Structure formats: C-alpha cells, structure tokens
C-alpha cells in the first residue's frame, strides 16, 4: 500500500483563503440580493499592459511558423528576459549579477514554497509574524516546522511585528538556520529601511543564516530611501536568496511569471561541514521538477521593461496606490488605526475595541458587505487586525469606504 506524507495531516483543515471563500459563499446564499465588495484576496483587477499583449500576440504568431516555432525552453529561462531583468531591476541599482544567477519561474509563490527542497528537513526556521501563510505551510509539509502547540509551530521562531514595535522585527538572541523576510510586507504593507535591513544581513553573516527575501511588492515602493532589493545591502549575496514576481507588478496573476535570484557565492553546508553552492542545487532542482514558463509568457514579461511597458505599468501601479490612499484616508476618518498603504498595496487595520479578527471580518461582511482578510490567518501577531487590499476597482474602493463609514458611524 502507498503511505501518505503524514506531515500534510498536521496542516489546518483548509487554506486561509478557502475559509474566507466559504464564509462569503454562505453570505451570498443567505443574502442573494446583496452585493459585496471584495478587498480581501490580493488579486489584480486592471488588464495587462498593452505592451505585454502586443508581445504575446507576436510570440503566438511565431508559434504558427516552422522557422520561428519554439519547443522546450532553457531550464533557467530565456536569456532575453534574464538580461532585461538584470539590466533594469539590478544594474540600475548598482547590483551586479550574471545570467546564471537568475531563474525564471511561474511565480514567487511556487519558488518560496519549493525552495525548501534544497534544504535539510531539520533546519530551524524564523519568520516575521504576521506573514504570508505559504512560508509556514510549505515547511509543515516537509516536517521542518515541528508540531503545532497553542497556535505556533515548535520548530519555528516567530518574530512579532505589531503596532507596539512599529512593525520592525527585532534581531533574535539566538541563531536561526533559515529566515523569511518579506518587504514591502504582506500582509502589513510596512517596509524596512536600509539601516534595519542591514541589521538582518549582518546577523545572517555572523550566524551563517540563510535569508529568503520575498520582494514581490518592490515595484510599489514610493519612498526613494526604501531598498527594493536585499542586494542593495553589502554582503547580502553571501547570505540571501531573493524572490520576485510579475503578478502584482504587471498583473500577471493569471499569466504566471516570476523569478528567483540565487547568487553564485551563496553556499549551504553538509553535516560534515562541506560548503555547497545553493545556486547549483536550485538549478538541479528546477531542471528536474520544472519545465519553465512558456515562451509566450516570457516575451510578455520582457515587454514590461520596454519604454512603453514601463510607462504603462507605472500608470497601473499609480492606479492601485491611488486606491490605497483613498482607503487609508477613509478608514482613518472613522477613527481606525491603519498601517501600510504608502509603499505597498495592502492596508493593515487594527480592529476596534479588542474585537477578534474573524469577528470583525464577519461584521464587516454582514453589515457593510465588504470582504477583508482576518489578520490572525497570517499568524499569532495578526490577531486583532484585518487586511484590506487596494487591488480593487477604483469605484469599488470608494464605495467600500462609504459603506464602512456608514457602518461604523
């Protein structure tokens, strides 16, 4: 008989957003005439940039002719996209990379979940709390997280980020093998300064810690002093892997494309102390388990870096950040304490009067007909907060603020 991976049985019954969908569907069944505004899941609403569409049309046309048809692509991705990424996302910030250090994928979620394949199951794990659920769940699936005790996993160090510490994680007093950082942060929408990020790079270098840095929302940074890449910090290429995504940057949530940077100088160790290239291991993993993003998708991603593409994407990001500004001002006018929304498309809202995250979620759904995401779903320190996204239609965001104001009044 086939034995199952029993670590999967340790996971909660369903994924956070599945639970939200069930509650929303229940409301729709019991209130069929009521319309709802969804500001919970971070899915985009604006169409792809025209430059990306044109690039995809051209790529599809190439597939119709024998002389330009493409079959399997390179394991790491096409050089035309990798070179555009290095030139525009890194070289312009003074960061030097070579093509072999960039791996094209179908998104940051896949890579942050799969990166554990190249790391031993008994590494200790640290996460800022609250945090994106995939970081925890993927470690549970391989047995690295330990056992669930009072809402926390025994082999995971939770580093609280709350209003009390201004959402700045404190350096732990003991070493961690693997550390997840996400900035701009999902779910809180907050950022780290270069000075604060340097503290983590210094900690990692001193303690031989591997940082897994998720920069999926870097395109939304408005403050020129906020770092877009961990590699802006000296020494980071010796201790960090960086993940990026075109999902929120360019509306690729339905197209699927992202990339991961694994520097050549980054190593891990065997039990005997031998140092092994993580770039080499990740390349081996990807070439074995992943067949690459499609040629058509990669041509669309390349178009993001064209002059026309850059301008079109800039307008879309401005659209979403305009939503964030309206939402932040609207929520604050009701007396709610709101974080984020300035360098990220997420707003992290403190629930009033000590109301729990799920209770506030249900009240907002049933009384204001607006959907958010309960903060506790992102970790213990998320209790007492709710996340709203600015990815909705502008008119929906305006209407949602009107409803919430009326409800709370």
C-alpha positions as CSV (number, residue, x, y, z in Angstrom):
1,X,0.0,0.0,0.0
2,X,1.1,3.6,-0.6
3,X,1.9,5.5,2.6
4,X,1.0,9.2,2.7
5,X,3.2,12.1,3.8
6,X,1.7,12.4,7.3
7,X,3.1,15.9,7.7
8,X,0.3,17.1,5.4
9,X,-2.1,15.9,8.1
10,X,-0.7,18.4,10.5
11,X,-1.9,21.3,8.4
12,X,-5.1,23.2,9.3
13,X,-8.1,21.7,7.5
14,X,-8.0,24.2,4.7
15,X,-6.1,27.2,3.3
16,X,-6.9,30.6,4.8
17,X,-8.4,32.0,1.6
18,X,-10.5,28.8,1.2
19,X,-12.1,29.5,4.6
20,X,-12.9,33.1,3.5
21,X,-14.5,31.9,0.3
22,X,-16.7,29.5,2.2
23,X,-17.9,32.3,4.5
24,X,-18.5,34.6,1.6
25,X,-20.5,32.0,-0.3
26,X,-22.6,31.3,2.8
27,X,-23.4,35.0,2.9
28,X,-24.3,35.1,-0.8
29,X,-26.7,32.1,-0.4
30,X,-28.5,33.7,2.6
31,X,-28.4,37.2,1.1
32,X,-28.9,36.6,-2.7
33,X,-29.9,40.2,-3.4
34,X,-27.0,41.8,-1.6
35,X,-23.9,42.8,-3.5
36,X,-20.4,42.5,-1.8
37,X,-17.1,44.3,-2.5
38,X,-14.1,42.0,-2.3
39,X,-11.0,43.7,-0.9
40,X,-9.6,40.5,0.7
41,X,-7.6,38.4,-1.7
42,X,-4.8,40.3,-3.4
43,X,-5.8,39.6,-7.0
44,X,-5.4,42.4,-9.5
45,X,-8.3,43.9,-11.5
46,X,-6.7,46.0,-14.2
47,X,-5.9,44.5,-17.6
48,X,-2.4,43.6,-18.8
49,X,-0.3,46.4,-20.2
50,X,-0.8,46.9,-24.0
51,X,3.0,46.3,-24.5
52,X,2.6,42.8,-22.9
53,X,-0.4,42.0,-25.0
54,X,1.4,43.0,-28.2
55,X,4.4,40.9,-27.2
56,X,2.2,37.9,-26.6
57,X,0.4,38.3,-30.0
58,X,3.8,38.4,-31.7
59,X,5.0,35.4,-29.8
60,X,1.9,33.4,-30.7
61,X,2.3,34.3,-34.3
62,X,5.9,33.0,-34.2
63,X,4.5,29.7,-33.0
64,X,2.5,29.4,-36.2
65,X,5.6,29.2,-38.4
66,X,8.1,26.4,-38.5
67,X,11.1,28.6,-38.7
68,X,10.2,30.6,-35.6
69,X,8.4,27.8,-33.6
70,X,9.7,27.2,-30.0
71,X,9.6,24.0,-28.1
72,X,11.1,23.4,-24.7
73,X,12.9,26.5,-23.5
74,X,16.1,26.8,-21.4
75,X,15.7,25.4,-17.8
76,X,16.6,28.8,-16.2
77,X,14.6,30.9,-18.7
78,X,15.3,32.7,-21.9
79,X,18.4,35.0,-22.0
80,X,16.3,37.9,-23.4
81,X,14.2,38.0,-20.2
82,X,17.1,37.3,-17.8
83,X,19.2,40.1,-19.4
84,X,16.3,42.5,-19.2
85,X,15.8,41.7,-15.5
86,X,19.5,42.2,-14.7
87,X,19.7,45.4,-16.6
88,X,16.6,47.0,-15.2
89,X,16.0,45.6,-11.8
90,X,19.6,45.3,-10.6
91,X,22.3,47.0,-12.6
92,X,20.4,50.3,-12.4
93,X,20.7,50.0,-8.6
94,X,24.4,49.2,-8.7
95,X,23.9,45.4,-8.2
96,X,25.9,43.1,-10.4
97,X,24.5,39.7,-11.4
98,X,25.2,37.2,-14.2
99,X,22.7,35.3,-16.2
100,X,23.3,32.0,-14.3
101,X,22.1,33.6,-11.0
102,X,18.6,34.4,-12.3
103,X,15.9,31.6,-12.6
104,X,12.6,32.4,-14.4
105,X,9.6,30.6,-12.9
106,X,5.8,30.7,-12.8
107,X,5.7,32.9,-9.8
108,X,7.1,33.8,-6.3
109,X,4.6,31.6,-4.5
110,X,5.9,28.5,-6.2
111,X,9.5,29.3,-5.6
112,X,9.1,30.3,-1.9
113,X,7.2,27.1,-1.4
114,X,9.7,24.9,-3.4
115,X,13.0,26.4,-2.1
116,X,12.8,24.0,0.8
117,X,13.6,21.1,-1.5
118,X,17.3,22.0,-1.4
119,X,17.5,22.4,2.4
120,X,17.6,19.8,5.1
121,X,14.3,19.0,6.9
122,X,15.8,19.7,10.3
123,X,16.9,23.3,9.8
124,X,15.4,25.8,12.2
125,X,13.1,28.4,10.7
126,X,12.4,32.0,11.6
127,X,9.5,34.2,10.3
128,X,8.4,37.7,11.0
129,X,4.9,37.4,12.4
130,X,2.3,38.0,10.8
131,X,3.5,36.6,7.5
132,X,2.3,35.0,4.2
133,X,0.9,31.6,5.0
134,X,2.9,29.7,2.3
135,X,6.2,30.2,4.3
136,X,4.8,28.3,7.2
137,X,2.7,25.7,5.4
138,X,5.5,24.6,3.0
139,X,7.7,23.9,6.0
140,X,5.0,22.0,7.7
141,X,4.6,19.8,4.6
142,X,8.2,18.6,4.8
143,X,8.3,18.2,8.5
144,X,10.6,21.1,9.2
145,X,8.1,23.1,11.2
146,X,7.7,20.6,14.1
147,X,4.3,20.2,15.8
148,X,1.5,22.7,16.4
149,X,1.3,23.9,20.0
150,X,-1.0,26.6,21.1
151,X,-1.2,28.1,17.6
152,X,2.5,28.1,17.0
153,X,4.8,25.5,15.3
154,X,7.5,24.1,17.7
155,X,10.5,24.5,15.3
156,X,9.5,28.0,14.0
157,X,10.7,31.1,15.7
158,X,8.0,33.8,15.5
159,X,9.4,37.4,15.4
160,X,6.4,39.7,16.3
161,X,5.7,42.7,14.2
162,X,2.9,44.8,15.7
163,X,2.0,48.4,16.2
164,X,3.8,48.4,19.5
165,X,7.2,47.9,17.9
166,X,6.2,49.9,14.8
167,X,6.3,46.6,12.7
168,X,10.1,46.5,12.9
169,X,11.2,42.9,13.7
170,X,13.8,42.6,16.5
171,X,17.0,40.7,15.9
172,X,16.7,37.3,17.9
173,X,19.1,36.5,20.7
174,X,19.9,33.0,19.2
175,X,20.8,31.8,15.7
176,X,18.3,30.6,13.1
177,X,19.2,28.4,10.1
178,X,16.6,29.8,7.7
179,X,14.9,33.2,8.0
180,X,12.0,34.5,5.9
181,X,11.7,38.3,5.3
182,X,9.1,39.9,3.0
183,X,9.4,43.6,2.2
184,X,7.3,45.5,1.4
185,X,5.4,43.2,3.7
186,X,2.5,41.1,3.0
187,X,0.2,41.4,5.0
188,X,1.0,44.6,6.9
189,X,2.1,46.8,4.0
190,X,5.0,48.1,6.0
191,X,8.7,48.4,5.0
192,X,12.2,48.2,6.4
193,X,14.8,51.0,6.0
194,X,18.2,50.2,4.7
195,X,19.6,50.6,8.2
196,X,17.1,48.0,9.6
197,X,17.6,45.6,6.7
198,X,21.4,45.9,7.2
199,X,21.0,44.6,10.7
200,X,19.5,41.4,9.4
201,X,22.2,40.9,6.7
202,X,24.8,41.5,9.4
203,X,23.0,38.9,11.7
204,X,22.9,36.4,8.8
205,X,26.6,36.8,8.0
206,X,27.6,36.5,11.6
207,X,25.3,33.4,12.3
208,X,25.6,31.7,8.9
209,X,21.9,32.1,8.4
210,X,20.1,31.9,5.0
211,X,17.7,34.7,4.4
212,X,14.8,34.0,2.0
213,X,13.8,37.5,0.9
214,X,10.5,38.0,-0.8
215,X,10.4,41.2,-2.8
216,X,7.2,40.6,-4.7
217,X,5.9,44.1,-4.0
218,X,9.0,46.2,-4.5
219,X,7.5,48.0,-7.5
220,X,5.0,49.7,-5.2
221,X,7.7,51.5,-3.1
222,X,7.2,55.2,-3.3
223,X,9.9,56.3,-0.8
224,X,13.3,56.6,-2.5
225,X,15.0,55.7,0.7
226,X,13.4,52.3,1.0
227,X,15.5,49.4,-0.5
228,X,14.0,47.5,-3.4
229,X,16.4,44.6,-3.2
230,X,18.2,43.0,-0.3
231,X,21.3,43.0,-2.5
232,X,21.5,46.8,-2.0
233,X,23.0,45.8,1.3
234,X,26.7,44.9,1.3
235,X,27.3,41.2,1.8
236,X,23.8,40.1,1.1
237,X,24.8,38.0,-1.9
238,X,26.6,35.7,0.6
239,X,23.5,35.1,2.7
240,X,20.3,35.7,0.8
241,X,18.1,34.4,-2.0
242,X,15.6,36.9,-3.5
243,X,12.2,36.1,-4.9
244,X,10.3,38.4,-7.3
245,X,7.0,38.3,-9.1
246,X,5.3,39.9,-12.1
247,X,1.9,39.1,-10.6
248,X,1.3,42.3,-8.8
249,X,3.9,44.4,-10.7
250,X,2.4,43.8,-14.1
251,X,-1.0,42.0,-13.5
252,X,0.4,38.5,-14.2
253,X,-1.7,36.7,-11.6
254,X,-3.4,34.8,-14.4
255,X,-0.4,34.6,-16.7
256,X,2.1,33.3,-14.1
257,X,5.7,34.5,-14.2
258,X,8.3,35.5,-11.7
259,X,12.0,34.9,-10.9
260,X,14.4,33.9,-8.2
261,X,17.9,35.1,-7.7
262,X,20.4,32.7,-6.2
263,X,23.9,34.2,-6.2
264,X,26.9,32.1,-7.1
265,X,28.7,33.0,-3.9
266,X,25.9,31.7,-1.7
267,X,26.5,28.4,0.0
268,X,25.0,26.0,2.5
269,X,26.7,23.2,4.4
270,X,26.6,19.4,4.7
271,X,26.7,17.7,8.1
272,X,30.4,17.2,7.6
273,X,30.9,21.0,7.1
274,X,31.5,20.9,3.3
275,X,30.2,24.1,1.6
276,X,27.8,23.5,-1.3
277,X,26.6,26.0,-3.9
278,X,22.9,26.7,-3.4
279,X,22.8,28.0,-7.0
280,X,24.0,24.6,-8.2
281,X,21.3,22.8,-6.1
282,X,18.5,25.1,-7.2
283,X,19.5,24.7,-10.8
284,X,19.4,20.9,-10.4
285,X,16.0,21.1,-8.6
286,X,14.5,23.3,-11.3
287,X,15.8,21.3,-14.2
288,X,14.4,18.2,-12.7
289,X,11.0,19.3,-11.4
290,X,10.1,22.4,-13.5
291,X,9.7,22.7,-17.3
292,X,9.9,26.5,-17.4
293,X,7.5,29.3,-18.0
294,X,6.2,29.4,-21.6
295,X,8.0,31.3,-24.3
296,X,4.8,33.4,-24.8
297,X,4.7,34.4,-21.1
298,X,8.4,35.2,-21.0
299,X,8.1,37.5,-24.1
300,X,5.2,39.3,-22.3
301,X,7.4,39.7,-19.2
302,X,10.3,41.1,-21.3
303,X,7.9,43.8,-22.7
304,X,7.5,45.1,-19.1
305,X,11.0,46.5,-19.5
306,X,10.4,48.3,-22.8
307,X,9.9,52.1,-22.6
308,X,6.2,51.7,-23.4
309,X,5.8,48.8,-20.9
310,X,7.5,50.8,-18.1
311,X,5.2,53.7,-18.6
312,X,2.0,51.5,-18.8
313,X,3.0,49.6,-15.7
314,X,3.8,52.8,-13.8
315,X,0.2,54.0,-14.6
316,X,-1.3,50.8,-13.3
317,X,0.7,50.9,-10.1
318,X,-0.3,54.5,-9.6
319,X,-4.0,53.4,-10.0
320,X,-3.7,50.9,-7.2
321,X,-1.7,53.2,-5.0
322,X,-4.4,55.9,-5.6
323,X,-6.9,53.4,-4.3
324,X,-4.7,52.8,-1.2
325,X,-4.6,56.5,-0.5
326,X,-8.4,56.8,-0.7
327,X,-8.8,53.7,1.5
328,X,-6.3,54.8,4.1
329,X,-7.8,58.3,4.4
330,X,-11.3,56.9,4.5
331,X,-10.5,54.3,7.2
332,X,-8.6,56.8,9.4
333,X,-11.5,59.2,9.2
334,X,-13.6,56.7,11.1
335,X,-11.0,56.6,13.9
336,X,-9.5,53.2,12.9
337,X,-5.7,52.8,13.2
338,X,-4.3,52.0,9.8
339,X,-0.8,50.8,8.7
340,X,0.7,50.3,5.3
341,X,-0.9,51.7,2.1
342,X,2.0,54.1,1.4
343,X,4.7,51.8,-0.1
344,X,2.6,48.8,-0.6
345,X,-0.9,48.0,-1.9
346,X,-2.0,46.5,1.5
347,X,-3.7,48.2,4.4
348,X,-3.4,46.6,7.9
349,X,-6.2,47.8,10.0
350,X,-6.4,47.5,13.8
351,X,-9.8,46.2,14.9
352,X,-11.6,48.5,17.3
353,X,-12.5,47.7,21.0
354,X,-10.4,44.5,21.0
355,X,-12.7,42.7,18.5
356,X,-11.1,39.5,17.2
357,X,-10.0,39.3,13.5
358,X,-12.7,36.8,12.5
359,X,-15.4,38.6,14.4
360,X,-14.6,41.9,12.7
361,X,-14.4,40.1,9.3
362,X,-17.9,38.7,9.8
363,X,-19.3,42.0,11.0
364,X,-17.8,43.9,8.0
365,X,-19.2,41.3,5.6
366,X,-22.7,41.2,7.0
367,X,-23.1,44.8,8.0
368,X,-21.0,46.7,5.4
369,X,-20.9,44.0,2.7
370,X,-17.1,44.4,2.3
371,X,-14.7,41.4,2.4
372,X,-11.3,41.7,4.0
373,X,-8.8,39.1,5.3
374,X,-8.7,38.3,9.1
375,X,-5.2,39.1,10.3
376,X,-4.9,36.1,12.6
377,X,-4.8,34.0,9.4
378,X,-1.3,35.3,8.9
379,X,0.0,34.3,12.3
380,X,-0.5,34.8,16.0
381,X,0.6,38.5,15.9
382,X,-2.1,39.1,13.3
383,X,-4.9,38.7,15.8
384,X,-6.8,42.0,16.3
385,X,-6.1,43.2,12.7
386,X,-7.7,42.8,9.3
387,X,-6.0,43.2,5.9
388,X,-7.6,45.1,3.0
389,X,-6.1,45.3,-0.5
390,X,-6.0,48.2,-2.9
391,X,-6.2,46.0,-6.0
392,X,-10.0,46.5,-6.5
393,X,-11.7,48.7,-9.0
394,X,-11.4,52.4,-8.0
395,X,-15.2,52.8,-7.8
396,X,-15.5,49.7,-5.6
397,X,-12.8,51.1,-3.2
398,X,-14.7,54.4,-3.0
399,X,-18.0,52.6,-2.3
400,X,-16.4,50.3,0.2
401,X,-15.2,53.3,2.3
402,X,-18.6,54.8,2.2
403,X,-20.2,51.6,3.5
404,X,-17.6,51.2,6.2
405,X,-18.0,54.8,7.3
406,X,-21.8,54.4,7.5
407,X,-21.5,51.1,9.3
408,X,-19.0,52.3,12.0
409,X,-20.9,55.5,12.5
